Amino acid sequence: MSDAELEQIIGKVREVKALHRARERVKQLERELGGEPAKPEESGYVPQFLRMQVTRGIAPLPAAGSWTIFPPHERSTSTAYEGRPR
């Protein structure tokens, strides 16, 4: 299969998917015009590793100083704001 044939197939698949989405949107709009309440968008499948893990109780916080926003070499030694004088 050549690159041109593959590009043509990919283009057709994208077009079919776009037409499918458009058809579903038309059906949704027809239902809304018919008086049905609007349905929320379906979220679709969420892989297990992206799902939030729920545990009982309060999640423990990391110990103070165990995590920072900036790496140690990028931290400023100044603690006061050095802005313009008023």
Buried (B, 14 or more C-beta within 10 A) or exposed (E): EEEEEEEEEEEEEEEEEEEEEEEEEEEBEEEEEEEEEEEEEEEEEEEEEEEEEEEEEEEEEEEEEEEEEEEEEEEEEEEEEEEEEE
